[in-house]
């Protein structure tokens, strides 16, 4: 064995369904530990934690292993991946190669199939693929130089999440939701982080995936979906302003399905210039609040993505009018308020928030376009006391991924940030197409059963819903 020693922790799903297999190894030897992080039956999300167990700083590392026939790696992040047949090599990227004594870093990957790694090596040294003890705390990861830490103090740590009852639907477990400080709490006062998906613009969806009750129940039971967002297009041809009866019927179908399935539903006025149609929005939300506001399932989103217009002079007055119409019939369901610049400038909204109770603010991101600077805006808003809800995000460019590219390392940074701050989210979008953010591949049935129809960033989204 070389003088350079690494301890490698491979956290991957195995046939033991989450059990850890341990064999005796010398204290100085590299070890490998396999466990389930996210497992969906015919695939899993794995993580490798590399730890410097030497007495000196190291400047690079390389992990290699084979996967049995029938299993392959579809995506990875935080490492350079080279695959030759069944052999996979992962080496450090520019920002996580240097590790001090005892320091660690991690990379992750998605596997199609259930096979576990064999023939493992670390920097060329053979190690057992089934040995060692996993770390008791998550290992630290050095952030890349392109995403420097904020210069302001981090936000106050939100209250710990109390595990909900393990049985029943999401609404049966949590009941009426409310804003508590900068987070969301359920009827018992426990912090809740809802995770789910958004529909496509309902006027443009290729098939009525979001309106199908069987599909919704399948996502609840197989993806652990807790919330669905009904993105009702407003301004384009065929959307609400030109065909209100059809658009309203689509939204009400999704609401009623959510009630039947016991999940939460976001009613989204999917517009970019909603202030130009304020009276229509007031009438729409006022009417639905009177008929559905008594249900604990419903969350209102009166403005998807305002453009680069004034918060104080344009967007805030619009929200005040729509919130007033909602509160006339629904005093307690959460309302999520869109913010300037395609729902990114939450820090601007924080300087002059809307007066009221159970109000949250929208933050949208696409990980190939948005990184630490946008999270810093979110941190600033949280420090100012705002509760945030990421009602739309993708592991792609801001155009939804027209080029088909995914940026999973940055998406993972966002997932970690949302989890740490108790921020609920819905990922874009439930439809078929070539964009990265289309969750389904051609041939996906309308009624669910999409295990073999995941597309684009869908494996990453589904893994993080579970």
C-alpha positions in Angstrom: 0.0 0.0 0.0 1.2 3.5 -0.7 2.1 5.9 2.1 -0.8 8.1 1.0 -3.9 6.7 2.6 -7.5 7.7 2.0 -10.6 6.6 3.8 -13.4 6.4 1.2 -17.0 6.1 2.2 -19.2 5.0 -0.7 -22.8 5.7 0.2 -24.8 3.8 -2.4 -27.9 1.8 -2.5 -27.4 -2.0 -2.3 -29.4 -5.1 -2.3 -29.5 -5.0 1.5 -32.0 -2.1 1.1 -30.1 0.3 3.3 -28.3 -2.1 5.6 -24.6 -1.5 6.2 -22.2 -4.5 5.7 -19.0 -4.2 7.8 -15.8 -6.3 7.7 -12.7 -6.0 9.8 -9.9 -3.9 8.3 -6.8 -2.3 9.7 -7.3 1.1 11.1 -5.0 2.7 8.6 -6.6 1.0 5.5 -9.1 2.6 3.2 -12.6 1.3 3.6 -15.9 1.4 1.7 -19.3 1.5 3.2 -22.5 0.9 1.2 -25.9 2.2 2.3 -29.1 3.4 0.8 -29.5 7.2 0.3 -32.4 7.2 -2.1 -33.8 4.1 -3.6 -36.7 3.7 -6.1 -36.6 0.0 -6.7 -34.8 -0.2 -10.1 -32.3 2.5 -9.4 -30.8 4.6 -6.6 -28.9 7.7 -5.7 -25.4 7.1 -4.4 -22.8 9.3 -2.6 -19.1 8.9 -2.2 -17.3 10.6 0.7 -13.5 10.8 0.4 -11.6 11.5 3.6 -7.9 12.2 4.0 -6.7 9.8 6.7 -3.0 10.7 6.3 -0.8 13.0 8.4 -0.4 15.6 5.6 -2.5 17.6 3.1 -3.4 15.9 -0.2 -4.0 17.7 -3.4 -5.9 15.1 -5.5 -7.9 11.9 -5.2 -9.3 9.2 -7.5 -11.9 6.5 -6.8 -12.6 3.6 -9.1 -15.0 0.7 -9.1 -17.0 -1.6 -11.3 -20.8 -2.1 -11.5 -22.2 -5.5 -12.3 -23.9 -6.1 -15.7 -27.3 -4.5 -15.8 -26.4 -1.5 -13.7 -25.0 1.8 -15.0 -24.4 5.4 -13.9 -26.6 7.9 -15.6 -25.5 11.2 -13.9 -22.9 12.3 -11.4 -21.9 15.6 -9.7 -18.9 17.1 -7.8 -16.4 14.8 -9.6 -15.0 14.2 -13.0 -16.4 10.9 -14.3 -14.8 8.6 -16.9 -16.7 5.4 -17.8 -15.3 2.5 -19.8 -17.8 -0.3 -20.0 -18.6 -1.3 -16.5 -15.6 0.5 -15.0 -16.2 3.9 -13.5 -13.5 6.4 -12.4 -14.2 9.5 -10.4 -11.5 12.1 -9.8 -11.6 15.5 -8.0 -12.6 18.7 -9.7 -10.7 21.9 -9.3 -12.3 22.9 -6.0 -12.4 19.7 -4.0 -9.1 18.0 -4.6 -7.1 19.6 -1.8 -8.0 18.0 1.6 -6.4 18.8 4.9 -5.7 16.1 7.5 -9.0 14.5 8.4 -10.9 16.6 5.9 -13.6 15.2 3.6 -15.5 15.9 0.4 -18.3 14.1 -1.4 -19.6 13.4 -4.9 -22.8 11.8 -5.9 -24.3 9.8 -8.8 -27.5 8.1 -10.0 -27.5 4.4 -10.9 -29.9 2.6 -13.2 -30.2 -0.9 -11.7 -29.6 -2.4 -8.3 -26.0 -3.6 -8.6 -23.5 -2.4 -6.0 -19.8 -1.5 -6.7 -17.1 -4.1 -6.8 -13.3 -4.0 -7.4 -13.0 -0.7 -5.6 -9.7 1.3 -5.5 -8.7 4.6 -4.0 -5.7 6.3 -5.7 -4.9 2.9 -7.1 -4.9 1.0 -3.8 -7.4 -1.9 -3.6 -10.0 -1.5 -0.8 -12.9 -3.6 0.4 -16.2 -2.6 -1.2 -18.0 -3.8 1.9 -16.2 -2.6 5.0 -15.7 0.2 7.5 -17.9 2.4 9.5 -19.9 5.3 8.0 -19.3 8.8 9.4 -21.7 9.8 12.2 -22.1 13.4 10.8 -22.3 14.6 7.2 -18.7 15.3 5.9 -17.9 19.0 5.1 -17.6 19.9 1.4 -15.4 22.8 0.3 -17.4 25.1 -1.9 -16.1 26.0 -5.4 -14.3 29.3 -5.8 -16.9 30.5 -8.2 -19.5 30.5 -5.3 -17.8 32.3 -2.4 -19.5 32.2 1.0 -21.7 35.3 1.8 -20.0 38.0 3.7 -23.0 38.5 6.0 -23.8 36.2 8.8 -25.8 33.1 7.9 -29.5 33.0 8.6 -30.7 31.8 12.0 -31.1 28.0 12.0 -34.8 27.2 11.7 -36.5 25.0 14.4 -35.8 21.3 14.0 -38.4 19.3 12.1 -40.5 17.1 14.2 -41.1 13.8 12.4 -44.8 13.6 11.3 -46.9 10.5 11.8 -45.7 7.8 9.4 -49.2 6.9 8.2 -51.9 8.6 6.2 -51.7 11.1 3.3 -49.7 14.3 3.6 -52.8 16.3 4.5 -53.9 13.7 7.1 -50.4 13.9 8.7 -50.0 17.7 8.6 -53.5 19.3 8.3 -53.8 23.1 8.2 -50.5 24.7 7.3 -49.3 28.1 8.6 -46.3 30.4 8.5 -44.2 30.2 11.7 -41.3 32.7 11.6 -39.4 32.1 8.4 -40.7 28.5 7.9 -43.9 26.6 7.4 -45.4 24.6 10.3 -48.3 22.1 10.5 -51.3 22.0 12.8 -49.1 20.5 15.6 -46.4 23.2 15.3 -43.8 21.0 13.6 -41.8 22.4 10.8 -42.9 21.1 7.3 -40.9 21.1 4.1 -43.3 20.2 1.3 -41.7 18.7 -1.9 -43.5 18.1 -5.2 -43.8 19.1 -8.8 -45.4 21.7 -11.0 -47.5 21.1 -14.0 -46.6 22.5 -17.3 -48.4 25.7 -18.4 -51.8 24.0 -18.5 -52.7 25.6 -21.8 -49.5 24.1 -23.4 -49.3 20.6 -21.8 -49.0 17.8 -24.3 -51.4 15.6 -22.3 -53.5 16.1 -19.1 -50.9 14.6 -16.8 -51.6 17.1 -14.0 -55.3 16.6 -14.2 -55.3 12.8 -13.7 -56.2 11.5 -10.3 -54.5 8.1 -10.8 -51.3 9.8 -11.8 -51.4 12.0 -8.7 -51.9 9.1 -6.4 -49.1 7.2 -8.1 -46.7 10.2 -7.6 -47.8 10.4 -3.9 -47.2 6.7 -3.3 -44.0 6.2 -5.5 -42.3 9.6 -5.5 -43.4 10.8 -2.0 -45.1 13.8 -3.6 -46.7 16.0 -1.1 -47.7 19.0 -3.2 -48.7 19.7 -6.8 -48.7 23.1 -8.5 -51.3 23.9 -11.0 -49.6 26.4 -13.3 -52.5 28.1 -15.0 -51.3 30.1 -17.9 -52.9 33.6 -18.1 -51.7 35.8 -20.9 -50.8 33.5 -24.0 -53.4 32.5 -26.6 -55.5 29.6 -25.3 -54.7 30.5 -21.6 -57.1 32.0 -19.0 -57.7 35.4 -20.5 -58.8 33.9 -23.9 -60.4 30.7 -22.6 -61.3 31.2 -18.9 -63.8 28.4 -18.7 -61.3 25.7 -19.9 -58.5 27.1 -17.7 -60.7 27.3 -14.6 -62.0 23.7 -15.2 -58.4 22.4 -15.4 -57.5 24.1 -12.1 -60.6 22.9 -10.3 -59.9 19.3 -11.5 -56.5 19.5 -10.0 -57.8 21.0 -6.7 -60.5 18.2 -6.4 -57.9 15.5 -7.2 -55.6 16.9 -4.5 -58.4 16.7 -2.0 -59.1 13.1 -3.1 -55.4 12.1 -2.9 -54.8 14.0 0.4 -52.0 16.2 -1.0 -51.5 20.0 -1.1 -52.1 22.0 -4.2 -50.8 25.4 -5.3 -53.1 27.5 -7.4 -50.7 29.5 -9.6 -51.7 32.5 -11.7 -48.9 31.7 -14.1 -48.3 35.2 -15.5 -45.5 37.7 -16.2 -47.5 40.9 -16.3 -50.4 40.2 -13.9 -50.6 43.8 -12.8 -52.2 44.5 -16.3 -55.0 42.1 -15.4 -55.5 42.8 -11.7 -59.3 42.9 -11.8 -59.4 39.4 -13.5 -57.0 38.0 -10.8 -59.1 39.5 -8.0 -62.2 38.0 -9.4 -60.6 34.6 -10.0 -59.0 34.2 -6.5 -61.9 35.7 -4.7 -64.3 33.2 -6.3 -62.0 30.2 -5.7 -61.3 31.3 -2.1 -65.1 31.3 -1.4 -65.5 27.8 -2.8 -62.2 26.1 -1.7 -60.8 28.3 1.0 -62.1 26.1 3.7 -59.9 23.2 2.6 -56.5 22.8 4.3 -55.1 21.5 1.0 -55.0 24.8 -0.9 -52.1 27.2 -1.2 -52.6 30.4 -3.3 -49.9 31.8 -5.7 -51.3 35.0 -7.2 -48.3 36.0 -9.4 -45.8 33.5 -10.9 -43.0 35.6 -12.2 -43.1 39.4 -12.3 -40.7 41.0 -14.7 -38.2 43.7 -13.8 -40.8 46.1 -12.5 -41.0 48.0 -9.2 -41.9 46.1 -6.1 -43.3 49.0 -4.2 -45.2 50.7 -7.0 -46.4 47.8 -9.1 -46.1 44.3 -7.6 -46.9 45.1 -4.0 -50.1 47.0 -4.7 -51.2 44.1 -6.9 -50.6 41.6 -4.1 -52.4 43.7 -1.6 -55.5 43.7 -3.8 -55.5 40.0 -4.5 -54.6 39.0 -0.9 -57.5 41.2 0.3 -59.9 39.3 -2.1 -58.6 36.0 -0.8 -58.8 36.9 2.9 -62.4 38.1 2.5 -63.3 34.4 2.2 -60.2 32.5 3.3 -58.6 33.8 6.5 -55.8 31.3 7.0 -54.5 29.4 3.9 -51.0 30.3 2.9 -50.5 32.8 0.0 -47.2 32.8 -1.9 -46.3 36.2 -3.4 -44.2 36.6 -6.5 -41.2 38.9 -6.4 -39.4 41.1 -9.0 -37.1 39.9 -11.8 -38.8 36.5 -12.4 -39.2 35.9 -8.7 -35.6 36.3 -7.7 -35.5 39.7 -5.9 -36.8 38.4 -2.6 -34.4 40.7 -0.8 -36.2 43.7 -2.4 -39.6 42.4 -1.2 -38.1 41.9 2.3 -37.4 45.7 2.5 -41.2 46.4 2.3 -43.2 43.2 2.8 -47.0 42.9 2.4 -48.9 43.3 5.6 -50.8 40.2 6.6 -50.7 36.7 8.0 -49.6 33.4 6.5 -47.8 35.1 3.6 -44.7 33.6 1.9 -42.6 34.8 -0.9 -41.6 33.1 -4.2 -38.0 32.4 -5.1 -37.3 30.6 -8.5 -33.9 29.2 -9.6 -32.4 27.2 -12.5 -29.1 25.8 -11.4 -27.2 26.2 -14.7 -28.0 30.0 -14.5 -28.4 30.8 -10.8 -26.0 30.0 -8.0 -24.6 31.4 -4.7 -25.4 35.0 -5.5 -29.1 34.2 -5.7 -29.0 32.1 -2.6 -27.4 35.1 -0.9 -30.6 37.1 -1.8 -32.6 34.3 -0.2 -30.4 34.5 2.9 -30.9 38.2 3.2 -34.7 37.8 2.9 -34.7 35.1 5.6 -32.7 37.3 7.9 -35.2 40.1 7.4 -38.0 37.7 8.5 -39.5 36.5 5.2 -40.7 32.9 4.7 -39.8 31.6 1.3 -41.3 29.0 -1.0 -39.5 27.8 -4.2 -42.5 27.1 -6.3 -40.4 26.5 -9.5 -36.9 25.3 -10.1 -34.9 23.2 -12.5 -31.4 21.6 -12.8 -31.0 23.4 -16.1 -30.6 26.8 -17.7 -33.3 29.4 -17.0 -35.0 28.6 -20.3 -36.0 25.2 -18.9 -33.1 23.4 -20.5 -33.6 23.8 -24.2 -30.1 22.5 -24.7 -30.8 19.3 -22.7 -28.0 20.1 -20.2 -28.2 19.4 -16.4 -26.2 21.2 -13.7 -26.5 18.8 -10.8 -23.7 19.9 -8.5 -25.3 23.4 -8.3 -28.7 21.9 -8.0 -27.5 19.8 -5.1 -26.3 23.0 -3.4 -29.8 24.4 -3.8 -31.4 21.2 -2.4 -29.1 21.4 0.6 -29.8 25.1 1.1 -33.6 24.5 0.9 -33.4 21.6 3.3 -31.3 23.6 5.8 -33.7 26.5 5.7 -36.9 24.5 5.7 -37.9 25.8 2.3 -40.7 23.9 0.5 -40.4 23.4 -3.3 -42.1 22.2 -6.5 -39.9 21.3 -9.5 -40.6 22.3 -13.1 -42.4 20.4 -14.9 -44.8 17.5 -15.4 -44.8 17.0 -19.2 -43.1 15.2 -22.1 -40.5 16.9 -24.3 -36.8 17.3 -25.0 -36.2 20.1 -22.4 -34.1 19.1 -19.4 -37.0 20.0 -17.1 -39.6 17.8 -18.8 -40.0 15.1 -16.2 -41.4 12.4 -18.6 -40.1 10.7 -21.8 -42.3 9.9 -24.8 -44.8 7.2 -24.3 -45.4 8.0 -20.6 -49.0 7.0 -19.9 -51.3 9.7 -18.5 -52.3 7.6 -15.5 -48.8 7.3 -13.9 -46.5 4.3 -13.6 -43.6 6.3 -14.9 -40.7 4.3 -13.4 -39.3 3.7 -16.9 -40.2 7.0 -18.3 -38.1 9.5 -16.4 -36.4 12.2 -18.5 -33.9 15.0 -18.0 -33.5 16.1 -14.4 -36.4 13.8 -13.3 -34.2 11.1 -11.5 -32.6 13.9 -9.5 -35.9 15.5 -8.6 -37.6 12.2 -7.7 -34.6 11.1 -5.6 -34.8 14.3 -3.6 -38.6 14.0 -3.1 -38.1 10.7 -1.3 
